């Protein structure tokens, strides 16, 4: 059986952090990497650096100055239709077929700071995006024939109590408000999607993939949130090595880090 390693990482500017990305790829050797917030147009993407590292198959959805997602792979990929999740048409989604799976890469809007859709259009956009996710994955789950699905990305929601450093103090903070967490749980339930992190780790275990730049010492304060996710649908879940799920907090340190860190998982190739 062929094993397939996949990584997801909100890199917060791929051109600024290309050396870090390539070093990570050489060390961890995933076959597939999903990047969010690449912050460049397609023709500005550092394609040659990825190709030199062995990632010759690249699918891009770039956008000037913000947003943007990419999937780079050692294996051949086939671009698939992008889910219509963003009402503003931002470059926030990419989907490919690889090794018998559909792999979707998502960058959900952060939602700004005010958790009120009447006062904050960005929060309204986020809630609309998540509602579109619920509808899309519910419909897909009902299909009798569909590729096994893996969903990766910066979802910008920490759904469980121990996905944040303080459940009580963050209940009114965007990314952990009840309207967001409840909505995301409906996405998972109706889409019959497994949250791979929580399939491995018990509910009382703290899990973080993001630490704010605002912290004077991110490691000492350790006020993190689990915003970056790997999900598997009912067809893909039996193919996932649940124990392989890994967060890489070391990438939050060092020179010019992203505020997010990579998350990896290994599966058995579907074909």
C-alpha positions as CSV (number, residue, x, y, z in Angstrom):
1,X,0.0,0.0,0.0
2,X,1.3,3.5,-0.9
3,X,1.5,6.0,1.9
4,X,0.8,9.6,1.2
5,X,1.9,12.5,3.5
6,X,0.1,15.8,3.3
7,X,0.7,19.2,5.0
8,X,-1.3,22.4,5.4
9,X,0.2,25.7,6.3
10,X,-1.0,29.3,6.3
11,X,2.3,30.8,5.2
12,X,1.3,34.5,5.4
13,X,3.3,35.4,2.2
14,X,5.0,32.6,0.3
15,X,7.6,34.8,-1.3
16,X,8.6,36.2,2.1
17,X,9.0,32.8,3.6
18,X,10.0,30.6,0.7
19,X,13.2,29.5,2.3
20,X,11.3,28.3,5.4
21,X,8.8,26.4,3.3
22,X,11.5,24.7,1.2
23,X,13.4,23.8,4.4
24,X,10.3,22.3,5.9
25,X,9.6,20.3,2.7
26,X,13.1,18.9,2.7
27,X,12.9,17.9,6.3
28,X,9.4,16.5,6.5
29,X,9.0,15.3,2.9
30,X,5.2,15.4,2.4
31,X,4.0,14.5,-1.0
32,X,1.5,17.3,-1.0
33,X,1.5,20.8,0.6
34,X,-1.6,23.0,0.8
35,X,-0.7,26.7,1.4
36,X,-3.0,29.5,2.4
37,X,-2.5,33.3,2.3
38,X,0.2,33.1,-0.4
39,X,-0.4,36.8,-1.1
40,X,0.7,36.8,-4.7
41,X,-0.7,36.5,-8.2
42,X,-0.2,33.2,-10.1
43,X,2.7,34.6,-12.1
44,X,4.5,35.8,-8.9
45,X,4.5,32.4,-7.2
46,X,8.0,31.1,-6.6
47,X,7.4,28.1,-8.8
48,X,11.0,27.4,-9.6
49,X,11.9,26.9,-5.9
50,X,9.2,24.3,-5.5
51,X,10.1,22.5,-8.7
52,X,13.7,22.4,-7.7
53,X,12.6,20.7,-4.4
54,X,10.7,18.1,-6.4
55,X,7.2,19.6,-6.3
56,X,6.7,19.9,-10.0
57,X,2.9,19.7,-9.9
58,X,1.3,23.1,-8.8
59,X,-2.2,24.3,-8.7
60,X,-2.7,28.0,-7.9
61,X,-5.5,30.4,-7.1
62,X,-3.6,33.7,-6.5
63,X,-4.7,37.2,-5.6
64,X,-2.8,40.4,-5.4
65,X,-1.8,41.5,-2.0
66,X,-4.0,39.2,0.0
67,X,-5.6,35.8,0.2
68,X,-4.5,33.2,-2.3
69,X,-4.1,29.4,-2.0
70,X,-1.8,26.9,-3.6
71,X,-1.4,23.1,-3.8
72,X,2.0,21.8,-4.6
73,X,2.7,18.1,-5.1
74,X,5.3,15.5,-6.0
75,X,2.5,13.5,-7.6
76,X,0.5,14.4,-10.7
77,X,-2.6,16.4,-9.8
78,X,-5.8,17.2,-11.8
79,X,-7.5,20.5,-11.0
80,X,-11.1,20.2,-10.1
81,X,-14.0,22.6,-10.0
82,X,-13.6,25.0,-7.1
83,X,-16.5,25.0,-4.5
84,X,-18.5,28.3,-4.7
85,X,-17.9,29.3,-1.1
86,X,-16.9,32.9,-1.3
87,X,-19.5,35.4,-2.2
88,X,-16.9,38.0,-3.0
89,X,-15.0,35.8,-5.4
90,X,-11.7,35.9,-3.3
91,X,-9.0,33.4,-4.1
92,X,-9.8,31.2,-1.0
93,X,-10.4,27.7,-2.4
94,X,-8.6,25.2,-4.5
95,X,-9.4,21.6,-5.3
96,X,-7.4,18.8,-7.0
97,X,-7.6,15.1,-7.6
98,X,-4.5,13.2,-6.5
99,X,-3.8,9.6,-5.8
100,X,-7.5,8.8,-5.8
101,X,-8.5,11.5,-3.4
102,X,-10.1,14.9,-3.8
103,X,-8.0,17.4,-1.8
104,X,-9.6,20.7,-1.0
105,X,-7.6,23.6,0.3
106,X,-9.6,26.4,2.1
107,X,-8.9,29.8,3.5
108,X,-11.9,30.9,5.5
109,X,-12.2,34.7,6.1
110,X,-10.9,35.7,9.5
111,X,-13.9,37.9,10.2
112,X,-12.1,41.0,11.7
113,X,-12.7,41.9,15.4
114,X,-16.4,42.6,16.0
115,X,-18.5,39.4,16.3
116,X,-21.7,41.1,15.0
117,X,-22.7,40.6,11.4
118,X,-24.9,43.7,11.5
119,X,-21.9,45.9,12.5
120,X,-19.1,44.0,10.8
121,X,-19.4,43.0,7.1
122,X,-16.3,40.9,7.3
123,X,-17.9,38.8,10.1
124,X,-21.1,38.5,8.0
125,X,-19.0,37.3,5.1
126,X,-17.3,34.7,7.3
127,X,-20.7,33.4,8.6
128,X,-22.0,33.2,5.0
129,X,-18.8,31.4,3.9
130,X,-19.3,28.8,6.6
131,X,-23.0,28.4,5.8
132,X,-22.1,27.7,2.2
133,X,-19.6,25.1,3.4
134,X,-22.4,23.4,5.4
135,X,-24.6,23.2,2.3
136,X,-21.8,22.1,0.0
137,X,-20.5,19.3,2.2
138,X,-24.0,18.1,3.1
139,X,-24.9,17.7,-0.6
140,X,-21.6,16.1,-1.4
141,X,-22.0,13.6,1.5
142,X,-25.3,12.4,0.0
143,X,-23.7,11.5,-3.3
144,X,-23.3,7.8,-3.9
145,X,-20.2,8.1,-6.0
146,X,-17.5,10.7,-5.1
147,X,-13.8,10.6,-4.5
148,X,-12.7,10.2,-0.9
149,X,-12.3,13.7,0.3
150,X,-9.6,15.4,2.4
151,X,-10.2,19.0,3.4
152,X,-7.3,21.1,4.6
153,X,-6.8,24.7,5.5
154,X,-6.9,27.8,7.7
155,X,-10.5,27.6,8.7
156,X,-10.1,30.5,11.2
157,X,-12.4,28.8,13.7
158,X,-11.3,27.0,16.9
159,X,-14.3,24.8,17.5
160,X,-13.7,23.0,20.8
161,X,-13.1,24.3,24.3
162,X,-9.5,23.2,24.4
163,X,-8.8,24.5,20.9
164,X,-8.1,27.9,22.6
165,X,-6.0,28.9,25.5
166,X,-9.1,30.1,27.5
167,X,-12.6,29.1,26.5
168,X,-14.2,31.5,28.9
169,X,-12.2,34.5,27.9
170,X,-12.5,33.9,24.2
171,X,-16.3,33.3,24.0
172,X,-16.8,36.8,22.6
173,X,-13.6,36.8,20.5
174,X,-13.9,36.2,16.8
175,X,-12.8,32.6,15.9
176,X,-14.3,31.1,19.1
177,X,-17.7,32.7,19.4
178,X,-20.7,30.2,19.8
179,X,-22.2,31.2,16.4
180,X,-18.9,30.3,14.7
181,X,-18.2,27.1,16.6
182,X,-21.8,25.8,16.4
183,X,-21.8,26.6,12.6
184,X,-18.6,24.7,12.1
185,X,-19.8,21.7,14.0
186,X,-22.9,21.6,11.7
187,X,-20.5,21.6,8.7
188,X,-18.7,18.6,10.1
189,X,-21.9,16.7,11.2
190,X,-23.9,17.3,8.0
191,X,-20.9,16.7,5.8
192,X,-20.1,13.5,7.7
193,X,-16.5,14.9,8.1
194,X,-14.0,13.6,10.7
195,X,-12.0,16.2,12.5
196,X,-8.7,14.3,12.4
197,X,-7.1,16.3,15.2
198,X,-9.9,15.4,17.6
199,X,-10.0,11.8,16.3
200,X,-6.5,11.4,17.7
201,X,-6.5,13.8,20.7
202,X,-8.9,13.6,23.7
203,X,-11.2,16.5,24.2
204,X,-9.3,17.7,27.3
205,X,-6.0,18.1,25.4
206,X,-5.0,21.6,24.4
207,X,-4.2,21.9,20.7
208,X,-3.0,25.1,19.0
209,X,-1.8,25.9,15.4
210,X,-1.7,29.7,15.7
211,X,-0.1,32.1,18.1
212,X,-0.6,35.9,17.7
213,X,2.2,38.2,16.6
214,X,1.1,40.5,19.3
215,X,2.5,38.3,22.1
216,X,5.9,39.5,23.4
217,X,6.9,35.9,23.9
218,X,4.5,33.5,22.1
219,X,6.1,30.4,23.6
220,X,6.0,31.7,27.2
221,X,2.5,33.0,27.1
222,X,1.3,30.1,24.9
223,X,-2.0,31.8,24.1
224,X,-2.8,29.8,21.0
225,X,-5.8,28.7,19.0
226,X,-6.4,25.7,16.7
227,X,-7.4,27.4,13.5
228,X,-5.8,25.1,11.0
229,X,-7.5,21.8,10.2
230,X,-7.5,18.4,8.4
231,X,-10.8,16.7,7.8
232,X,-11.8,13.5,6.1
233,X,-15.1,12.4,4.7
234,X,-16.7,9.0,5.4
235,X,-14.9,7.5,2.3
236,X,-11.5,8.9,3.3
237,X,-11.6,8.4,7.0
238,X,-10.8,4.7,6.9
239,X,-7.7,5.5,4.9
240,X,-6.3,8.1,7.4
241,X,-3.6,7.1,9.8
242,X,-5.1,9.0,12.7
243,X,-1.9,8.6,14.8
244,X,0.1,10.4,12.1
245,X,-1.6,13.7,12.7
246,X,1.0,16.2,13.9
247,X,1.2,19.9,14.6
248,X,4.7,21.4,14.0
249,X,5.0,24.2,16.7
250,X,8.7,24.7,16.1
251,X,7.9,26.6,12.9
252,X,6.4,29.4,15.0
253,X,9.9,30.3,16.1
254,X,13.0,31.4,14.3
255,X,13.4,34.1,11.7
256,X,10.4,35.6,10.0
257,X,7.8,33.0,11.1
258,X,4.2,32.9,10.0
259,X,1.8,33.1,12.9
260,X,0.5,29.7,11.8
261,X,2.4,26.4,11.8
262,X,2.1,23.4,9.5
263,X,-0.1,20.5,10.3
264,X,0.6,17.1,8.7
265,X,-1.3,13.8,8.3
266,X,-0.6,10.5,6.5
267,X,-3.1,8.5,4.5
268,X,-3.1,5.3,2.4
269,X,-3.4,6.2,-1.2
270,X,-6.9,5.5,-2.5
271,X,-5.6,4.4,-5.9
